[in-house]
Amino acid sequence: MEDKRKRSRAAVNMDKIAELDSHWNEVMELAVKYGFITQAYGGTATLATHKNQLEAFRAENYIQRQRDMNNIDMEEAQE
C-alpha cells in the first residue's frame, strides 16, 4: 500500500520568493496611498475596494477610517 503521507519532492525557489517579497513595501505604500487597507498587523494586510468598505463599514465609519488610516478625506463637500 502506498504511503499517502509521502513527502512532495518539489523544491521552492527561495530566490524567487525573495525577489517577489522585495516588492512588499511598494505594494503596501500603494495600498495606503489609495486607501485599500482595512486592517494590517504583523506583515499582513486585508485589502478591500472602496465600494466594499463603504458597504461593510457604512458611511460615517468609512469616512472616519479613511481619515485615520490613510489620511484621505472621503466626506462629500457640503454646499
C-alpha positions in Angstrom: 0.0 0.0 0.0 1.4 3.4 -1.0 2.1 5.8 1.9 -0.4 8.7 1.5 1.9 10.9 3.6 4.7 10.7 1.1 6.5 14.0 1.0 6.5 16.1 -2.1 9.8 16.4 -3.9 9.0 19.9 -5.2 11.6 22.5 -4.1 10.6 26.1 -3.6 12.7 28.7 -5.5 13.8 30.8 -2.5 15.4 33.4 -4.8 12.1 34.0 -6.4 10.4 34.3 -3.1 13.0 37.0 -2.0 12.5 38.8 -5.3 8.7 38.9 -5.0 8.8 39.8 -1.3 11.1 42.6 -2.0 8.1 44.4 -3.5 6.0 44.2 -0.3 6.8 47.8 0.8 5.9 49.1 -2.6 2.6 47.3 -2.6 1.8 48.4 0.9 2.6 52.1 0.1 0.2 51.9 -2.9 -2.5 50.3 -0.8 -2.2 53.1 1.8 -2.0 55.8 -0.9 -5.2 54.6 -2.5 -7.0 53.7 0.7 -7.4 49.9 0.2 -6.1 48.7 3.6 -8.9 47.8 6.1 -6.5 46.3 8.7 -2.9 45.4 9.0 -0.8 43.5 11.5 2.5 41.6 11.6 3.4 41.8 8.0 -0.1 41.0 6.7 -2.9 43.3 5.4 -6.5 42.9 4.5 -7.5 44.9 1.4 -10.9 45.9 0.1 -12.3 48.1 -2.6 -13.8 51.4 -1.5 -17.3 50.2 -2.6 -16.9 47.1 -0.3 -15.5 49.2 2.5 -18.5 51.5 2.3 -20.9 48.6 2.3 -19.2 46.9 5.3 -18.5 50.0 7.5 -21.3 52.4 6.5 -20.7 56.0 5.5 -19.7 57.6 8.9 -17.3 54.8 9.9 -15.9 54.5 6.3 -15.1 58.3 6.2 -13.5 58.1 9.7 -11.4 55.0 8.8 -10.1 56.6 5.6 -9.1 59.7 7.5 -7.5 57.8 10.4 -5.8 55.0 8.5 -4.9 56.6 5.1 -5.2 60.4 5.6 -7.8 60.6 2.9 -10.9 62.8 3.2 -13.8 61.0 1.7 -16.5 63.2 3.0 -18.6 65.0 0.3 -18.3 68.8 0.4 -21.3 70.5 1.9 -22.7 73.4 -0.1 
